[in-house]
Amino acid sequence: MVQGEGKLYLCVIKELYDGTVVSWKTQARPTAELVVSTVEWAVATSPRQNGISTNLHSDHGSQYTSDAY
């Protein structure tokens, strides 16, 4: 990290079947907007498969319990 720069938070959505990263985003603060935009990107770019349901597991941090999420 370069001195004077702050933390960078990473939100990742990973396919548990084969470990591929489906979606990821970074931001200077861990906000609900970071999580929502990562999920929206995953939904927009993932192929739809008939009859297959999707489950999303999180660490239940405040970003994942917000009304926006």
mmCIF file of the C-alpha atoms, coordinates in Angstrom:
data_MODEL
# 
_entry.id   MODEL 
# 
loop_
_atom_site.group_PDB 
_atom_site.id 
_atom_site.type_symbol 
_atom_site.label_atom_id 
_atom_site.label_alt_id 
_atom_site.label_comp_id 
_atom_site.label_asym_id 
_atom_site.label_entity_id 
_atom_site.label_seq_id 
_atom_site.pdbx_PDB_ins_code 
_atom_site.Cartn_x 
_atom_site.Cartn_y 
_atom_site.Cartn_z 
_atom_site.occupancy 
_atom_site.B_iso_or_equiv 
_atom_site.pdbx_formal_charge 
_atom_site.auth_seq_id 
_atom_site.auth_comp_id 
_atom_site.auth_asym_id 
_atom_site.auth_atom_id 
_atom_site.pdbx_PDB_model_num 
ATOM 1  C CA . MET A 1 1  ? 0.000   0.000   0.000   1.00 0.00 ? 1  MET A CA 1 
ATOM 2  C CA . VAL A 1 2  ? 1.270   3.446   -0.873  1.00 0.00 ? 2  VAL A CA 1 
ATOM 3  C CA . GLN A 1 3  ? 1.532   5.714   2.143   1.00 0.00 ? 3  GLN A CA 1 
ATOM 4  C CA . GLY A 1 4  ? -1.417  8.087   2.362   1.00 0.00 ? 4  GLY A CA 1 
ATOM 5  C CA . GLU A 1 5  ? -3.828  5.724   0.675   1.00 0.00 ? 5  GLU A CA 1 
ATOM 6  C CA . GLY A 1 6  ? -6.492  3.984   2.696   1.00 0.00 ? 6  GLY A CA 1 
ATOM 7  C CA . LYS A 1 7  ? -7.954  0.522   2.675   1.00 0.00 ? 7  LYS A CA 1 
ATOM 8  C CA . LEU A 1 8  ? -9.613  -0.980  -0.365  1.00 0.00 ? 8  LEU A CA 1 
ATOM 9  C CA . TYR A 1 9  ? -12.547 -3.306  0.213   1.00 0.00 ? 9  TYR A CA 1 
ATOM 10 C CA . LEU A 1 10 ? -13.243 -6.206  -2.115  1.00 0.00 ? 10 LEU A CA 1 
ATOM 11 C CA . CYS A 1 11 ? -16.627 -7.850  -2.608  1.00 0.00 ? 11 CYS A CA 1 
ATOM 12 C CA . VAL A 1 12 ? -16.469 -11.155 -4.494  1.00 0.00 ? 12 VAL A CA 1 
ATOM 13 C CA . ILE A 1 13 ? -19.140 -13.560 -5.675  1.00 0.00 ? 13 ILE A CA 1 
ATOM 14 C CA . LYS A 1 14 ? -17.698 -16.980 -6.377  1.00 0.00 ? 14 LYS A CA 1 
ATOM 15 C CA . GLU A 1 15 ? -19.262 -20.055 -7.930  1.00 0.00 ? 15 GLU A CA 1 
ATOM 16 C CA . LEU A 1 16 ? -18.896 -22.766 -5.303  1.00 0.00 ? 16 LEU A CA 1 
ATOM 17 C CA . TYR A 1 17 ? -19.164 -25.569 -7.848  1.00 0.00 ? 17 TYR A CA 1 
ATOM 18 C CA . ASP A 1 18 ? -15.887 -24.836 -9.617  1.00 0.00 ? 18 ASP A CA 1 
ATOM 19 C CA . GLY A 1 19 ? -14.446 -21.848 -7.757  1.00 0.00 ? 19 GLY A CA 1 
ATOM 20 C CA . THR A 1 20 ? -14.690 -19.343 -10.597 1.00 0.00 ? 20 THR A CA 1 
ATOM 21 C CA . VAL A 1 21 ? -15.239 -15.693 -9.744  1.00 0.00 ? 21 VAL A CA 1 
ATOM 22 C CA . VAL A 1 22 ? -18.626 -14.606 -11.089 1.00 0.00 ? 22 VAL A CA 1 
ATOM 23 C CA . SER A 1 23 ? -18.474 -10.973 -10.016 1.00 0.00 ? 23 SER A CA 1 
ATOM 24 C CA . TRP A 1 24 ? -16.217 -8.634  -8.054  1.00 0.00 ? 24 TRP A CA 1 
ATOM 25 C CA . LYS A 1 25 ? -15.999 -4.964  -7.198  1.00 0.00 ? 25 LYS A CA 1 
ATOM 26 C CA . THR A 1 26 ? -13.796 -2.772  -5.019  1.00 0.00 ? 26 THR A CA 1 
ATOM 27 C CA . GLN A 1 27 ? -14.524 0.386   -3.111  1.00 0.00 ? 27 GLN A CA 1 
ATOM 28 C CA . ALA A 1 28 ? -12.889 2.599   -0.477  1.00 0.00 ? 28 ALA A CA 1 
ATOM 29 C CA . ARG A 1 29 ? -15.681 1.853   2.027   1.00 0.00 ? 29 ARG A CA 1 
ATOM 30 C CA . PRO A 1 30 ? -17.569 -1.384  2.771   1.00 0.00 ? 30 PRO A CA 1 
ATOM 31 C CA . THR A 1 31 ? -21.079 -0.130  1.963   1.00 0.00 ? 31 THR A CA 1 
ATOM 32 C CA . ALA A 1 32 ? -24.361 -1.727  1.013   1.00 0.00 ? 32 ALA A CA 1 
ATOM 33 C CA . GLU A 1 33 ? -23.966 -0.076  -2.412  1.00 0.00 ? 33 GLU A CA 1 
ATOM 34 C CA . LEU A 1 34 ? -20.775 -2.094  -2.961  1.00 0.00 ? 34 LEU A CA 1 
ATOM 35 C CA . VAL A 1 35 ? -22.590 -5.335  -2.182  1.00 0.00 ? 35 VAL A CA 1 
ATOM 36 C CA . VAL A 1 36 ? -25.702 -4.489  -4.213  1.00 0.00 ? 36 VAL A CA 1 
ATOM 37 C CA . SER A 1 37 ? -23.714 -3.457  -7.277  1.00 0.00 ? 37 SER A CA 1 
ATOM 38 C CA . THR A 1 38 ? -21.643 -6.657  -7.085  1.00 0.00 ? 38 THR A CA 1 
ATOM 39 C CA . VAL A 1 39 ? -24.794 -8.797  -6.947  1.00 0.00 ? 39 VAL A CA 1 
ATOM 40 C CA . GLU A 1 40 ? -26.393 -6.813  -9.784  1.00 0.00 ? 40 GLU A CA 1 
ATOM 41 C CA . TRP A 1 41 ? -23.300 -7.363  -11.935 1.00 0.00 ? 41 TRP A CA 1 
ATOM 42 C CA . ALA A 1 42 ? -23.350 -11.096 -11.186 1.00 0.00 ? 42 ALA A CA 1 
ATOM 43 C CA . VAL A 1 43 ? -27.020 -11.364 -12.160 1.00 0.00 ? 43 VAL A CA 1 
ATOM 44 C CA . ALA A 1 44 ? -26.543 -9.305  -15.327 1.00 0.00 ? 44 ALA A CA 1 
ATOM 45 C CA . THR A 1 45 ? -23.543 -11.296 -16.567 1.00 0.00 ? 45 THR A CA 1 
ATOM 46 C CA . SER A 1 46 ? -24.392 -14.832 -15.465 1.00 0.00 ? 46 SER A CA 1 
ATOM 47 C CA . PRO A 1 47 ? -26.071 -17.198 -17.887 1.00 0.00 ? 47 PRO A CA 1 
ATOM 48 C CA . ARG A 1 48 ? -29.595 -18.168 -16.919 1.00 0.00 ? 48 ARG A CA 1 
ATOM 49 C CA . GLN A 1 49 ? -30.111 -21.882 -16.397 1.00 0.00 ? 49 GLN A CA 1 
ATOM 50 C CA . ASN A 1 50 ? -33.626 -23.283 -16.317 1.00 0.00 ? 50 ASN A CA 1 
ATOM 51 C CA . GLY A 1 51 ? -34.497 -25.143 -13.171 1.00 0.00 ? 51 GLY A CA 1 
ATOM 52 C CA . ILE A 1 52 ? -31.311 -24.180 -11.307 1.00 0.00 ? 52 ILE A CA 1 
ATOM 53 C CA . SER A 1 53 ? -31.804 -22.052 -8.214  1.00 0.00 ? 53 SER A CA 1 
ATOM 54 C CA . THR A 1 54 ? -29.172 -19.669 -6.931  1.00 0.00 ? 54 THR A CA 1 
ATOM 55 C CA . ASN A 1 55 ? -28.127 -19.293 -3.308  1.00 0.00 ? 55 ASN A CA 1 
ATOM 56 C CA . LEU A 1 56 ? -26.056 -16.433 -1.989  1.00 0.00 ? 56 LEU A CA 1 
ATOM 57 C CA . HIS A 1 57 ? -24.187 -16.821 1.290   1.00 0.00 ? 57 HIS A CA 1 
ATOM 58 C CA . SER A 1 58 ? -22.637 -13.882 3.112   1.00 0.00 ? 58 SER A CA 1 
ATOM 59 C CA . ASP A 1 59 ? -20.884 -13.078 6.374   1.00 0.00 ? 59 ASP A CA 1 
ATOM 60 C CA . HIS A 1 60 ? -24.040 -11.259 7.611   1.00 0.00 ? 60 HIS A CA 1 
ATOM 61 C CA . GLY A 1 61 ? -22.210 -7.960  8.069   1.00 0.00 ? 61 GLY A CA 1 
ATOM 62 C CA . SER A 1 62 ? -24.191 -4.737  8.202   1.00 0.00 ? 62 SER A CA 1 
ATOM 63 C CA . GLN A 1 63 ? -23.950 -4.335  4.421   1.00 0.00 ? 63 GLN A CA 1 
ATOM 64 C CA . TYR A 1 64 ? -25.746 -7.661  3.969   1.00 0.00 ? 64 TYR A CA 1 
ATOM 65 C CA . THR A 1 65 ? -28.510 -6.853  6.456   1.00 0.00 ? 65 THR A CA 1 
ATOM 66 C CA . SER A 1 66 ? -29.324 -3.400  5.056   1.00 0.00 ? 66 SER A CA 1 
ATOM 67 C CA . ASP A 1 67 ? -32.644 -2.576  3.400   1.00 0.00 ? 67 ASP A CA 1 
ATOM 68 C CA . ALA A 1 68 ? -30.804 -1.839  0.138   1.00 0.00 ? 68 ALA A CA 1 
ATOM 69 C CA . TYR A 1 69 ? -29.524 -5.402  0.004   1.00 0.00 ? 69 TYR A CA 1 
# 
